[in-house]
Amino acid sequence: MAPTTTASGAADPGLSFRVDSIDRLLAALVADLEPDRVLGAEAASLYGAFARLERLVVAAKTLLAPRVAASGHWESEGHRSPASLLATLEGVSAGQARRTLETGQRLEALPATEEALRSGTLSGPKVIEITQAASLDPGAEASLLAGADSDSLHVVKERCLRSRATSSRRDPMATYRRIHAKRTFTSWTDAEGAFCFQGRDTAERGALLLARLEAVADRLGRDQAGNPTVTDDATCPTDLPDSRGARRIDALFLLCTARSAVRGSRRSSDPGPTGAADDGPIDDDPSGGEPKARVIVRVDLAALRRGRARPGELCEIDGQGAVPVPIARHLAEDGLLAAVFVEAGDIRAVHHFGRTINARLRTALRLRDRHCVVPGCTVAYGLEIDHVVAMEMGGPTCLDNLALLCHHHHRRKTFEGWQLSRTGPTDEDPGWRFVEQPEFGQEPDLGADSPEWVRQAHGARWCPSRAAAPPPGADPPPARGPTPAPRLPTTVSNHD
């Protein structure tokens, strides 16, 4: 913006002139800065002052970005998008420039957030989090801003995640499906020749991955403590333990290559001290018998019973953020969940959901189902054990009610209402049917899908002595989607 002129023709300093003046002053200040001659207290004070200047600069960029986009100037400069011009001017990626532009555009409907931004009290990352959440629920803007200037970025992120998860404008399961559809894993080689990677996935799969990595990493750490690693590289100290990150990548390698390289490991199909194997993957278990990954979910009792969380209610994986209530139900049904039930912010109960598939049953299942049992599917790796009739509906853990499914078909059965049923007469030729809708006359509430009917339909093969009774007063299961909420404990307990 060029300096404007008054009616008399005298120059009136404009924004560009004032910015240029600040630029020259700041450049001279930085050029004269000698950190070694500054006391520690003064250095910290100066750092805080520069951080405030940085926040003000971020505010100015965020406010100007929408104007750059609306003016069309980026086209005259030969750029294919406003973000491209902004990225060139700032020297950042197009993605970062796009986030700045989107944040500025959201501010138009969030006056309180804009005011806080102009005052220099909010950092760029905090503004992005707050505008994303407040744009979905403008009524929550004040609560999101409360204390945001002094709270840590982690606390602000958690608050915004909860707000987004329960926003009336957001369909949690639609968002979950969108994230899952856009899951990705990319890899590249850096300048030193190192293998690098990054990825994106849903929160509950990330939590399960981390839980599994931590179990193997812990075992590696214990093994290393008893047997210090010897290396041929003279530049690497041999008396220092590996970092947590190093053990995690070692754990990931072991899990992905299915090597039982950890000393003392055993196959997951081998019985443990109690004679039962853990309900882990079908392949070798490099964790050396660690229990299958389990995650902690904080959830409001009312939300779990209702099947969805309302504003102000919790359903979140510890360390990962909010997840839809049906996902928590699925984790519970799979025996992967340690649930902390809360009411009005207070812990009311703790329950560990678990189930055990013994070594003999796992061996029989692996022998019978060589690959995913869905007709036409030949996936033979990464298979998951599925209860054909969910445990909450009375389905027992016996061979005739178990099947191996690939992850894709397991998800369809669990979340999209697909029905799996056995048609073959023997284990040698079991035969399976996988359909989207229940057969006519077997719709819910007609009694056809009740545990009693299932027992009659399976006859002697149903293992009635092991069938689980439904929870007292349980609601009828839905026609599609996840199984109903598991029975909730009434007291704090620790059931494994």
KALIN-V554870 format. One record per residue. N is the residue number from 1. RES is the residue in one letter. PHI is phi in radians with two decimals (* if undefined). OMEGA is omega in radians with two decimals (none if undefined). NEAR is the number of other C-alpha atoms within 8 Angstrom. Layout:
n:N res:RES phi:PHI omega:OMEGA near:NEAR
n:N res:RES phi:PHI omega:OMEGA near:NEAR
This chain:
n:1 res:M phi:* omega:-3.13 near:5
n:2 res:A phi:-1.36 omega:3.12 near:7
n:3 res:P phi:-1.04 omega:3.11 near:11
n:4 res:T phi:-1.48 omega:3.13 near:8
n:5 res:T phi:-2.16 omega:3.11 near:9
n:6 res:T phi:-1.47 omega:-3.13 near:8
n:7 res:A phi:-1.08 omega:-3.12 near:5
n:8 res:S phi:-1.46 omega:3.12 near:5
n:9 res:G phi:1.63 omega:3.13 near:6
n:10 res:A phi:-1.29 omega:-3.11 near:7
n:11 res:A phi:-1.21 omega:3.08 near:8
n:12 res:D phi:-1.95 omega:-3.06 near:8
n:13 res:P phi:-0.94 omega:3.11 near:9
n:14 res:G phi:-1.70 omega:-3.10 near:10
n:15 res:L phi:-1.07 omega:-3.11 near:9
n:16 res:S phi:-1.06 omega:-3.14 near:10
n:17 res:F phi:-1.12 omega:-3.12 near:10
n:18 res:R phi:-1.17 omega:3.11 near:9
n:19 res:V phi:-1.13 omega:3.11 near:8
n:20 res:D phi:-1.06 omega:3.13 near:8
n:21 res:S phi:-1.13 omega:3.12 near:8
n:22 res:I phi:-1.11 omega:3.14 near:8
n:23 res:D phi:-1.04 omega:-3.12 near:8
n:24 res:R phi:-1.13 omega:-3.14 near:8
n:25 res:L phi:-1.13 omega:-3.11 near:8
n:26 res:L phi:-1.19 omega:3.12 near:8
n:27 res:A phi:-1.09 omega:3.11 near:8
n:28 res:A phi:-1.14 omega:3.14 near:8
n:29 res:L phi:-1.12 omega:-3.13 near:8
n:30 res:V phi:-1.17 omega:3.13 near:7
n:31 res:A phi:-1.11 omega:-3.11 near:6
n:32 res:D phi:-1.54 omega:-3.06 near:6
n:33 res:L phi:-1.21 omega:3.06 near:6
n:34 res:E phi:-2.13 omega:-3.03 near:6
n:35 res:P phi:-0.98 omega:-3.08 near:6
n:36 res:D phi:-1.16 omega:-3.11 near:5
n:37 res:R phi:-1.74 omega:-3.11 near:5
n:38 res:V phi:-1.87 omega:3.09 near:8
n:39 res:L phi:-1.16 omega:-3.10 near:7
n:40 res:G phi:-1.01 omega:-3.13 near:6
n:41 res:A phi:-1.12 omega:3.14 near:6
n:42 res:E phi:-1.19 omega:3.10 near:8
n:43 res:A phi:-1.07 omega:3.12 near:10
n:44 res:A phi:-1.14 omega:3.12 near:8
n:45 res:S phi:-1.12 omega:3.11 near:8
n:46 res:L phi:-1.13 omega:3.12 near:8
n:47 res:Y phi:-1.04 omega:3.10 near:8
n:48 res:G phi:-1.09 omega:3.12 near:8
n:49 res:A phi:-1.15 omega:3.11 near:8
n:50 res:F phi:-1.15 omega:3.09 near:8
n:51 res:A phi:-1.12 omega:3.08 near:8
n:52 res:R phi:-1.15 omega:3.08 near:10
n:53 res:L phi:-1.05 omega:3.12 near:9
n:54 res:E phi:-1.10 omega:3.12 near:8
n:55 res:R phi:-1.10 omega:3.10 near:14
n:56 res:L phi:-1.16 omega:3.09 near:12
n:57 res:V phi:-1.13 omega:3.09 near:8
n:58 res:V phi:-1.06 omega:3.12 near:10
n:59 res:A phi:-1.07 omega:-3.14 near:12
n:60 res:A phi:-1.10 omega:3.12 near:9
n:61 res:K phi:-1.09 omega:-3.11 near:9
n:62 res:T phi:-1.12 omega:3.14 near:12
n:63 res:L phi:-1.26 omega:-3.09 near:9
n:64 res:L phi:-1.43 omega:-3.05 near:9
n:65 res:A phi:-0.99 omega:3.12 near:12
n:66 res:P phi:-1.08 omega:3.12 near:12
n:67 res:R phi:-1.16 omega:3.08 near:8
n:68 res:V phi:-1.06 omega:-3.13 near:11
n:69 res:A phi:-1.18 omega:-3.07 near:10
n:70 res:A phi:-1.26 omega:-3.06 near:6
n:71 res:S phi:-1.28 omega:-3.08 near:7
n:72 res:G phi:1.36 omega:-3.12 near:9
n:73 res:H phi:-1.09 omega:-3.13 near:8
n:74 res:W phi:-1.08 omega:3.11 near:14
n:75 res:E phi:-1.21 omega:3.14 near:10
n:76 res:S phi:-1.17 omega:3.10 near:7
n:77 res:E phi:-1.51 omega:3.09 near:7
n:78 res:G phi:1.52 omega:3.14 near:6
n:79 res:H phi:-1.67 omega:-3.08 near:10
n:80 res:R phi:-1.52 omega:3.11 near:7
n:81 res:S phi:-2.76 omega:3.05 near:8
n:82 res:P phi:-1.05 omega:-3.13 near:12
n:83 res:A phi:-1.09 omega:3.12 near:11
n:84 res:S phi:-1.11 omega:3.10 near:11
n:85 res:L phi:-1.16 omega:-3.14 near:11
n:86 res:L phi:-1.07 omega:3.13 near:11
n:87 res:A phi:-1.12 omega:3.12 near:13
n:88 res:T phi:-1.17 omega:-3.13 near:8
n:89 res:L phi:-1.16 omega:-3.06 near:6
n:90 res:E phi:-1.65 omega:-3.10 near:6
n:91 res:G phi:1.34 omega:3.14 near:6
n:92 res:V phi:-2.16 omega:3.11 near:8
n:93 res:S phi:-1.28 omega:3.10 near:7
n:94 res:A phi:-1.10 omega:3.12 near:10
n:95 res:G phi:-1.13 omega:3.12 near:7
n:96 res:Q phi:-1.16 omega:3.10 near:9
n:97 res:A phi:-1.13 omega:3.13 near:13
n:98 res:R phi:-1.15 omega:3.10 near:9
n:99 res:R phi:-1.13 omega:3.09 near:9
n:100 res:T phi:-1.09 omega:3.13 near:12
n:101 res:L phi:-1.11 omega:-3.12 near:12
n:102 res:E phi:-1.11 omega:3.11 near:9
n:103 res:T phi:-1.10 omega:3.12 near:13
n:104 res:G phi:-1.09 omega:3.13 near:13
n:105 res:Q phi:-1.20 omega:3.11 near:8
n:106 res:R phi:-1.21 omega:-3.10 near:11
n:107 res:L phi:-1.09 omega:-3.12 near:11
n:108 res:E phi:-1.02 omega:-3.13 near:8
n:109 res:A phi:-1.81 omega:-3.09 near:6
n:110 res:L phi:-2.26 omega:-3.05 near:13
n:111 res:P phi:-1.10 omega:-3.13 near:8
n:112 res:A phi:-1.16 omega:3.11 near:8
n:113 res:T phi:-1.17 omega:3.11 near:13
n:114 res:E phi:-1.10 omega:3.13 near:10
n:115 res:E phi:-1.10 omega:3.12 near:8
n:116 res:A phi:-1.13 omega:3.12 near:10
n:117 res:L phi:-1.15 omega:-3.14 near:13
n:118 res:R phi:-1.12 omega:-3.12 near:10
n:119 res:S phi:-1.34 omega:3.12 near:8
n:120 res:G phi:1.39 omega:-3.11 near:12
n:121 res:T phi:-1.66 omega:-3.09 near:10
n:122 res:L phi:-2.00 omega:3.06 near:12
n:123 res:S phi:-1.37 omega:3.14 near:9
n:124 res:G phi:-0.99 omega:3.13 near:9
n:125 res:P phi:-1.05 omega:3.12 near:7
n:126 res:K phi:-1.16 omega:3.14 near:12
n:127 res:V phi:-1.09 omega:3.13 near:12
n:128 res:I phi:-1.06 omega:-3.12 near:11
n:129 res:E phi:-1.09 omega:-3.07 near:11
n:130 res:I phi:-1.19 omega:-3.13 near:14
n:131 res:T phi:-1.17 omega:3.10 near:13
n:132 res:Q phi:-1.09 omega:-3.11 near:10
n:133 res:A phi:-1.28 omega:-3.09 near:12
n:134 res:A phi:-1.21 omega:3.11 near:13
n:135 res:S phi:-1.19 omega:3.07 near:10
n:136 res:L phi:-1.40 omega:-3.13 near:11
n:137 res:D phi:-2.48 omega:-3.10 near:13
n:138 res:P phi:-1.00 omega:3.13 near:8
n:139 res:G phi:-1.16 omega:-3.14 near:6
n:140 res:A phi:-1.63 omega:-3.06 near:9
n:141 res:E phi:-1.01 omega:-3.09 near:13
n:142 res:A phi:-1.09 omega:-3.13 near:8
n:143 res:S phi:-1.20 omega:3.11 near:6
n:144 res:L phi:-1.23 omega:-3.13 near:12
n:145 res:L phi:-1.39 omega:-3.08 near:10
n:146 res:A phi:-1.04 omega:3.11 near:7
n:147 res:G phi:1.34 omega:-3.08 near:6
n:148 res:A phi:-1.13 omega:-3.11 near:11
n:149 res:D phi:-1.20 omega:-3.10 near:8
n:150 res:S phi:-1.79 omega:3.13 near:5
n:151 res:D phi:-1.21 omega:3.09 near:8
n:152 res:S phi:-1.24 omega:3.13 near:7
n:153 res:L phi:-1.06 omega:3.13 near:8
n:154 res:H phi:-1.07 omega:-3.14 near:6
n:155 res:V phi:-1.14 omega:3.13 near:8
n:156 res:V phi:-1.09 omega:3.13 near:14
n:157 res:K phi:-1.09 omega:3.13 near:10
n:158 res:E phi:-1.08 omega:3.14 near:9
n:159 res:R phi:-1.08 omega:-3.12 near:9
n:160 res:C phi:-1.23 omega:3.10 near:12
n:161 res:L phi:-1.07 omega:3.14 near:11
n:162 res:R phi:-1.13 omega:3.13 near:12
n:163 res:S phi:-1.14 omega:3.14 near:13
n:164 res:R phi:-1.12 omega:-3.08 near:11
n:165 res:A phi:-1.14 omega:-3.08 near:12
n:166 res:T phi:-1.94 omega:3.14 near:13
n:167 res:S phi:-1.13 omega:3.13 near:11
n:168 res:S phi:-1.18 omega:-3.13 near:8
n:169 res:R phi:-1.55 omega:-3.02 near:6
n:170 res:R phi:-2.07 omega:3.03 near:10
n:171 res:D phi:-1.67 omega:-3.04 near:7
n:172 res:P phi:-0.99 omega:-3.11 near:10
n:173 res:M phi:-1.24 omega:3.08 near:7
n:174 res:A phi:-1.14 omega:3.08 near:7
n:175 res:T phi:-1.12 omega:3.12 near:9
n:176 res:Y phi:-1.05 omega:3.14 near:11
n:177 res:R phi:-1.12 omega:3.13 near:8
n:178 res:R phi:-1.17 omega:3.11 near:8
n:179 res:I phi:-1.10 omega:-3.13 near:10
n:180 res:H phi:-1.12 omega:3.14 near:9
n:181 res:A phi:-1.14 omega:-3.12 near:6
n:182 res:K phi:-1.76 omega:3.08 near:8
n:183 res:R phi:-1.04 omega:-3.05 near:10
n:184 res:T phi:-2.71 omega:3.03 near:7
n:185 res:F phi:-2.50 omega:3.13 near:8
n:186 res:T phi:-2.18 omega:3.13 near:7
n:187 res:S phi:-2.47 omega:3.12 near:8
n:188 res:W phi:-2.75 omega:3.10 near:7
n:189 res:T phi:-1.93 omega:-3.10 near:9
n:190 res:D phi:-1.47 omega:-3.04 near:8
n:191 res:A phi:-1.09 omega:3.14 near:5
n:192 res:E phi:-1.50 omega:-3.11 near:5
n:193 res:G phi:1.58 omega:-3.14 near:6
n:194 res:A phi:-1.43 omega:3.06 near:7
n:195 res:F phi:-1.38 omega:-3.14 near:8
n:196 res:C phi:-2.13 omega:-3.13 near:8
n:197 res:F phi:-2.72 omega:3.01 near:8
n:198 res:Q phi:-2.69 omega:-3.10 near:7
n:199 res:G phi:-2.73 omega:-3.11 near:8
n:200 res:R phi:-2.60 omega:-3.14 near:8
n:201 res:D phi:-2.72 omega:-3.13 near:11
n:202 res:T phi:-1.24 omega:-3.03 near:10
n:203 res:A phi:-1.11 omega:-3.04 near:11
n:204 res:E phi:-1.29 omega:3.07 near:10
n:205 res:R phi:-1.23 omega:3.07 near:8
n:206 res:G phi:-1.13 omega:3.13 near:10
n:207 res:A phi:-1.14 omega:3.11 near:12
n:208 res:L phi:-1.15 omega:3.10 near:11
n:209 res:L phi:-1.09 omega:3.14 near:9
n:210 res:L phi:-1.12 omega:3.14 near:8
n:211 res:A phi:-1.08 omega:3.12 near:11
n:212 res:R phi:-1.19 omega:3.11 near:10
n:213 res:L phi:-1.06 omega:-3.11 near:11
n:214 res:E phi:-1.12 omega:3.13 near:10
n:215 res:A phi:-1.08 omega:-3.14 near:11
n:216 res:V phi:-1.23 omega:3.13 near:14
n:217 res:A phi:-1.08 omega:3.10 near:13
n:218 res:D phi:-1.09 omega:3.13 near:8
n:219 res:R phi:-1.15 omega:3.08 near:11
n:220 res:L phi:-1.08 omega:3.12 near:11
n:221 res:G phi:-1.10 omega:3.12 near:11
n:222 res:R phi:-1.14 omega:3.13 near:8
n:223 res:D phi:-1.13 omega:-3.13 near:10
n:224 res:Q phi:-1.17 omega:-3.14 near:10
n:225 res:A phi:-1.09 omega:-3.14 near:8
n:226 res:G phi:-1.49 omega:-3.11 near:6
n:227 res:N phi:-2.40 omega:-3.10 near:6
n:228 res:P phi:-0.93 omega:-3.11 near:9
n:229 res:T phi:-1.20 omega:3.06 near:7
n:230 res:V phi:-1.90 omega:-3.11 near:5
n:231 res:T phi:-2.13 omega:3.11 near:7
n:232 res:D phi:-1.48 omega:-3.11 near:4
n:233 res:D phi:-1.46 omega:-3.07 near:5
n:234 res:A phi:-1.19 omega:-3.12 near:6
n:235 res:T phi:-1.46 omega:-3.10 near:4
n:236 res:C phi:-1.82 omega:3.11 near:6
n:237 res:P phi:-1.16 omega:-3.12 near:6
n:238 res:T phi:-1.71 omega:-3.09 near:9
n:239 res:D phi:-1.74 omega:3.14 near:6
n:240 res:L phi:-1.89 omega:3.11 near:5
n:241 res:P phi:-1.21 omega:3.08 near:9
n:242 res:D phi:-1.13 omega:3.07 near:8
n:243 res:S phi:-1.22 omega:3.12 near:6
n:244 res:R phi:-1.05 omega:3.13 near:7
n:245 res:G phi:-1.11 omega:3.11 near:7
n:246 res:A phi:-1.13 omega:3.13 near:8
n:247 res:R phi:-1.18 omega:3.11 near:12
n:248 res:R phi:-1.13 omega:-3.12 near:12
n:249 res:I phi:-1.21 omega:3.04 near:8
n:250 res:D phi:-1.09 omega:3.12 near:9
n:251 res:A phi:-1.12 omega:3.12 near:13
n:252 res:L phi:-1.08 omega:3.13 near:9
n:253 res:F phi:-1.10 omega:3.14 near:8
n:254 res:L phi:-1.08 omega:-3.12 near:12
n:255 res:L phi:-1.16 omega:-3.08 near:11
n:256 res:C phi:-1.30 omega:-3.11 near:6
n:257 res:T phi:-1.66 omega:3.08 near:6
n:258 res:A phi:1.00 omega:3.11 near:10
n:259 res:R phi:-1.70 omega:3.07 near:9
n:260 res:S phi:-1.66 omega:-3.05 near:14
n:261 res:A phi:-1.43 omega:3.13 near:7
n:262 res:V phi:-1.27 omega:-3.10 near:11
n:263 res:R phi:-1.02 omega:3.10 near:7
n:264 res:G phi:1.51 omega:-3.10 near:5
n:265 res:S phi:-1.33 omega:3.09 near:12
n:266 res:R phi:-2.48 omega:3.09 near:11
n:267 res:R phi:-1.27 omega:-3.13 near:12
n:268 res:S phi:-1.16 omega:3.13 near:16
n:269 res:S phi:-1.45 omega:3.08 near:13
n:270 res:D phi:-1.37 omega:-3.14 near:9
n:271 res:P phi:-1.19 omega:3.10 near:11
n:272 res:G phi:-1.48 omega:-3.11 near:9
n:273 res:P phi:-1.04 omega:-3.11 near:5
n:274 res:T phi:-1.63 omega:-3.14 near:5
n:275 res:G phi:1.55 omega:-3.13 near:8
n:276 res:A phi:-2.17 omega:3.12 near:12
n:277 res:A phi:-1.52 omega:3.09 near:14
n:278 res:D phi:-1.26 omega:-3.12 near:14
n:279 res:D phi:-1.45 omega:-3.07 near:11
n:280 res:G phi:-1.72 omega:3.14 near:8
n:281 res:P phi:-1.08 omega:3.12 near:10
n:282 res:I phi:-1.21 omega:-3.10 near:11
n:283 res:D phi:-1.33 omega:3.11 near:7
n:284 res:D phi:-0.95 omega:-3.10 near:12
n:285 res:D phi:-1.89 omega:-3.11 near:16
n:286 res:P phi:-1.24 omega:3.12 near:16
n:287 res:S phi:-1.36 omega:3.08 near:12
n:288 res:G phi:1.23 omega:3.09 near:15
n:289 res:G phi:1.59 omega:3.06 near:13
n:290 res:E phi:-1.13 omega:3.12 near:8
n:291 res:P phi:-1.12 omega:3.13 near:7
n:292 res:K phi:-1.02 omega:-3.08 near:9
n:293 res:A phi:-0.90 omega:3.10 near:10
n:294 res:R phi:-2.30 omega:-3.12 near:10
n:295 res:V phi:-2.03 omega:3.14 near:12
n:296 res:I phi:-1.75 omega:3.11 near:10
n:297 res:V phi:-2.09 omega:3.01 near:13
n:298 res:R phi:-1.65 omega:-3.06 near:13
n:299 res:V phi:-2.52 omega:3.03 near:14
n:300 res:D phi:-1.27 omega:-3.14 near:13
n:301 res:L phi:-0.96 omega:-3.11 near:9
n:302 res:A phi:-1.11 omega:-3.14 near:7
n:303 res:A phi:-1.16 omega:-3.14 near:15
n:304 res:L phi:-1.14 omega:3.12 near:13
n:305 res:R phi:-1.20 omega:-3.10 near:7
n:306 res:R phi:-1.29 omega:-3.11 near:7
n:307 res:G phi:1.72 omega:3.09 near:9
n:308 res:R phi:-2.75 omega:-3.12 near:9
n:309 res:A phi:-1.69 omega:3.07 near:15
n:310 res:R phi:-1.66 omega:3.11 near:8
n:311 res:P phi:-0.90 omega:-3.14 near:8
n:312 res:G phi:1.64 omega:3.13 near:7
n:313 res:E phi:-1.62 omega:-3.08 near:10
n:314 res:L phi:-1.86 omega:2.85 near:11
n:315 res:C phi:-2.77 omega:-3.02 near:15
n:316 res:E phi:-2.52 omega:3.07 near:11
n:317 res:I phi:-1.48 omega:-3.11 near:15
n:318 res:D phi:-1.03 omega:3.11 near:9
n:319 res:G phi:1.50 omega:-3.10 near:5
n:320 res:Q phi:-2.10 omega:3.12 near:10
n:321 res:G phi:1.87 omega:-3.02 near:11
n:322 res:A phi:-1.22 omega:3.04 near:12
n:323 res:V phi:-2.38 omega:3.07 near:14
n:324 res:P phi:-1.08 omega:-3.13 near:13
n:325 res:V phi:-1.02 omega:3.11 near:12
n:326 res:P phi:-1.02 omega:3.12 near:9
n:327 res:I phi:-1.21 omega:3.09 near:9
n:328 res:A phi:-1.09 omega:3.09 near:12
n:329 res:R phi:-1.08 omega:-3.13 near:14
n:330 res:H phi:-1.12 omega:3.11 near:11
n:331 res:L phi:-1.09 omega:3.12 near:10
n:332 res:A phi:-1.16 omega:-3.13 near:13
n:333 res:E phi:-1.14 omega:3.14 near:13
n:334 res:D phi:-1.48 omega:3.12 near:9
n:335 res:G phi:1.26 omega:-3.08 near:10
n:336 res:L phi:-1.90 omega:-2.91 near:13
n:337 res:L phi:-2.03 omega:2.88 near:15
n:338 res:A phi:-1.94 omega:-2.99 near:13
n:339 res:A phi:-1.73 omega:3.02 near:12
n:340 res:V phi:-1.95 omega:-3.08 near:13
n:341 res:F phi:-1.54 omega:-3.09 near:12
n:342 res:V phi:-2.20 omega:3.00 near:13
n:343 res:E phi:-2.42 omega:-3.14 near:10
n:344 res:A phi:0.94 omega:3.07 near:4
n:345 res:G phi:1.50 omega:-3.12 near:5
n:346 res:D phi:-1.75 omega:3.10 near:6
n:347 res:I phi:-1.28 omega:-3.13 near:9
n:348 res:R phi:-1.81 omega:-3.12 near:11
n:349 res:A phi:-2.84 omega:3.04 near:12
n:350 res:V phi:-2.25 omega:-3.08 near:14
n:351 res:H phi:-2.50 omega:3.05 near:13
n:352 res:H phi:-1.76 omega:3.10 near:10
n:353 res:F phi:-1.47 omega:-3.12 near:13
n:354 res:G phi:-2.68 omega:3.04 near:11
n:355 res:R phi:-2.66 omega:-3.09 near:8
n:356 res:T phi:-2.19 omega:3.04 near:8
n:357 res:I phi:-1.92 omega:-2.98 near:11
n:358 res:N phi:-1.23 omega:-3.02 near:13
n:359 res:A phi:-1.07 omega:-3.11 near:12
n:360 res:R phi:-1.10 omega:-3.12 near:7
n:361 res:L phi:-1.17 omega:3.11 near:10
n:362 res:R phi:-1.12 omega:3.12 near:11
n:363 res:T phi:-1.13 omega:3.12 near:9
n:364 res:A phi:-1.11 omega:-3.13 near:9
n:365 res:L phi:-1.15 omega:-3.14 near:12
n:366 res:R phi:-1.17 omega:3.14 near:10
n:367 res:L phi:-1.22 omega:-3.11 near:7
n:368 res:R phi:-1.32 omega:-3.07 near:8
n:369 res:D phi:-1.80 omega:-3.10 near:10
n:370 res:R phi:-1.29 omega:3.14 near:7
n:371 res:H phi:-2.64 omega:3.11 near:13
n:372 res:C phi:-0.93 omega:-3.01 near:13
n:373 res:V phi:-1.37 omega:3.13 near:11
n:374 res:V phi:-1.11 omega:-3.12 near:10
n:375 res:P phi:-0.94 omega:3.12 near:7
n:376 res:G phi:1.61 omega:3.14 near:4
n:377 res:C phi:-1.65 omega:-3.09 near:8
n:378 res:T phi:-1.99 omega:3.14 near:6
n:379 res:V phi:-1.11 omega:-3.07 near:8
n:380 res:A phi:-2.09 omega:-3.13 near:9
n:381 res:Y phi:-2.25 omega:3.13 near:6
n:382 res:G phi:1.10 omega:-3.07 near:8
n:383 res:L phi:-1.30 omega:-3.10 near:14
n:384 res:E phi:-2.10 omega:-3.13 near:11
n:385 res:I phi:-1.41 omega:-3.11 near:8
n:386 res:D phi:-2.12 omega:2.94 near:9
n:387 res:H phi:-1.42 omega:-3.09 near:12
n:388 res:V phi:-0.97 omega:2.97 near:10
n:389 res:V phi:-1.84 omega:-3.02 near:9
n:390 res:A phi:-0.99 omega:-3.13 near:10
n:391 res:M phi:-1.05 omega:-3.14 near:11
n:392 res:E phi:-1.18 omega:3.10 near:13
n:393 res:M phi:-1.74 omega:3.12 near:12
n:394 res:G phi:1.71 omega:-3.13 near:12
n:395 res:G phi:-1.24 omega:-3.10 near:14
n:396 res:P phi:-1.46 omega:3.06 near:13
n:397 res:T phi:-1.65 omega:3.07 near:11
n:398 res:C phi:-2.38 omega:-3.00 near:10
n:399 res:L phi:-0.98 omega:-3.08 near:9
n:400 res:D phi:-1.25 omega:3.11 near:7
n:401 res:N phi:-1.95 omega:3.10 near:12
n:402 res:L phi:-2.12 omega:3.09 near:12
n:403 res:A phi:-2.69 omega:3.06 near:13
n:404 res:L phi:-1.68 omega:3.13 near:14
n:405 res:L phi:-2.19 omega:2.98 near:15
n:406 res:C phi:-1.24 omega:-3.07 near:14
n:407 res:H phi:-1.06 omega:-3.11 near:9
n:408 res:H phi:-1.08 omega:-3.09 near:7
n:409 res:H phi:-1.28 omega:3.05 near:9
n:410 res:H phi:-1.11 omega:3.10 near:11
n:411 res:R phi:-1.12 omega:-3.12 near:9
n:412 res:R phi:-1.10 omega:3.13 near:10
n:413 res:K phi:-1.18 omega:-3.05 near:12
n:414 res:T phi:-1.34 omega:-2.98 near:12
n:415 res:F phi:-1.92 omega:-3.05 near:9
n:416 res:E phi:-2.05 omega:2.99 near:10
n:417 res:G phi:1.41 omega:3.12 near:13
n:418 res:W phi:-1.18 omega:-3.05 near:13
n:419 res:Q phi:-1.98 omega:3.07 near:11
n:420 res:L phi:-1.90 omega:3.11 near:10
n:421 res:S phi:-2.52 omega:-3.13 near:8
n:422 res:R phi:-1.64 omega:-3.10 near:8
n:423 res:T phi:-2.08 omega:-3.08 near:8
n:424 res:G phi:-1.37 omega:-3.06 near:9
n:425 res:P phi:-1.47 omega:-3.04 near:7
n:426 res:T phi:-2.30 omega:3.09 near:6
n:427 res:D phi:-1.21 omega:3.10 near:7
n:428 res:E phi:-1.22 omega:3.09 near:5
n:429 res:D phi:-2.37 omega:-3.02 near:7
n:430 res:P phi:-1.17 omega:-3.12 near:10
n:431 res:G phi:1.20 omega:-3.11 near:9
n:432 res:W phi:-2.41 omega:3.11 near:12
n:433 res:R phi:-2.26 omega:-3.10 near:11
n:434 res:F phi:-2.29 omega:-3.05 near:10
n:435 res:V phi:-2.24 omega:-3.07 near:8
n:436 res:E phi:-1.35 omega:-3.08 near:7
n:437 res:Q phi:-2.06 omega:3.04 near:7
n:438 res:P phi:-1.06 omega:3.11 near:9
n:439 res:E phi:-1.12 omega:-3.14 near:6
n:440 res:F phi:-1.05 omega:-3.12 near:5
n:441 res:G phi:1.59 omega:3.13 near:6
n:442 res:Q phi:-2.03 omega:3.13 near:10
n:443 res:E phi:-1.15 omega:3.11 near:11
n:444 res:P phi:-1.00 omega:3.12 near:11
n:445 res:D phi:1.32 omega:3.05 near:7
n:446 res:L phi:-1.75 omega:3.13 near:8
n:447 res:G phi:1.58 omega:-3.08 near:8
n:448 res:A phi:-1.23 omega:-3.10 near:11
n:449 res:D phi:-1.78 omega:3.14 near:11
n:450 res:S phi:-1.38 omega:3.12 near:8
n:451 res:P phi:-0.98 omega:-3.12 near:9
n:452 res:E phi:-1.10 omega:-3.13 near:6
n:453 res:W phi:-1.16 omega:-3.13 near:10
n:454 res:V phi:-1.10 omega:3.12 near:10
n:455 res:R phi:-1.08 omega:-3.14 near:10
n:456 res:Q phi:-1.14 omega:-3.10 near:7
n:457 res:A phi:-1.14 omega:-3.12 near:6
n:458 res:H phi:-1.48 omega:3.12 near:8
n:459 res:G phi:1.11 omega:-3.06 near:7
n:460 res:A phi:-1.16 omega:-3.09 near:6
n:461 res:R phi:-1.31 omega:-2.98 near:6
n:462 res:W phi:-1.43 omega:-3.10 near:10
n:463 res:C phi:0.98 omega:-3.04 near:9
n:464 res:P phi:-1.06 omega:-3.12 near:8
n:465 res:S phi:-1.18 omega:-3.11 near:4
n:466 res:R phi:-1.87 omega:-3.11 near:8
n:467 res:A phi:-1.23 omega:-3.13 near:10
n:468 res:A phi:-1.54 omega:3.11 near:10
n:469 res:A phi:-1.34 omega:3.13 near:7
n:470 res:P phi:-1.21 omega:3.11 near:8
n:471 res:P phi:-1.06 omega:3.11 near:8
n:472 res:P phi:-1.05 omega:3.08 near:4
n:473 res:G phi:1.24 omega:-3.10 near:4
n:474 res:A phi:-1.20 omega:3.08 near:7
n:475 res:D phi:-1.24 omega:3.09 near:5
n:476 res:P phi:-1.11 omega:-3.11 near:7
n:477 res:P phi:-1.20 omega:3.12 near:8
n:478 res:P phi:-1.25 omega:-3.14 near:9
n:479 res:A phi:-1.23 omega:-3.10 near:7
n:480 res:R phi:-2.33 omega:3.06 near:8
n:481 res:G phi:1.60 omega:-3.03 near:10
n:482 res:P phi:-1.23 omega:3.12 near:12
n:483 res:T phi:-1.23 omega:-3.11 near:12
n:484 res:P phi:-1.12 omega:-3.09 near:10
n:485 res:A phi:-1.05 omega:3.12 near:8
n:486 res:P phi:-1.18 omega:3.10 near:9
n:487 res:R phi:-1.07 omega:-3.04 near:6
n:488 res:L phi:-1.70 omega:3.10 near:5
n:489 res:P phi:-1.27 omega:-3.13 near:9
n:490 res:T phi:-1.73 omega:3.13 near:6
n:491 res:T phi:-2.35 omega:3.09 near:7
n:492 res:V phi:-1.18 omega:-3.07 near:9
n:493 res:S phi:-2.57 omega:-3.13 near:8
n:494 res:N phi:-2.48 omega:-3.07 near:7
n:495 res:H phi:-1.73 omega:3.10 near:7
n:496 res:D phi:-1.95 omega:none near:6
